[in-house]
Amino acid sequence: MLTRPRWLLHIEGAAIFALSLFFYRQGHYGWGLYALLFLAPDLSMLGYLANVKIGSATYNLLHTSIFPIGVLLFALVRAEAGPLPYALIWISHIGFDRMLGYGLKYPTQFRDTHLQRV
């Protein structure tokens, strides 16, 4: 198992997804909001309508963990609970994508990701 990075990345994605769901539930946030926003980062795929370079850039911008973790840290440091559910939904989406094998995109074509060719 430890010599199969692809499976480790899928398991890691599943763990991130599960952990974000756990904290979302612990925060007693609304599941309607979760359902409404869970697929919102995928709107970044509209960039592919322009071209593959813009598409991969917009997709990667919303599918890297840097920004939702930044929102999460901002909320925790400032003790403001308002942004927490949004950060957790965003992290959840990224974990779910990684669990399914979807990764950050290369500017060659949509199917080329850092995890595998989808």
FENLIN-V356075 format. One line per field, one symbol per residue. burial: # if it has 16 or more other ideal C-beta (glycine too) atoms within 10 Angstrom, else .. A space follows every 10 residues. Layout:
burial=???
This chain:
burial=........## ..#..##..# #.##....#. ...#...... #..##.##.. .#..##.### .##...##.. ##..#..... ..######## #########. .####..... .##.#...
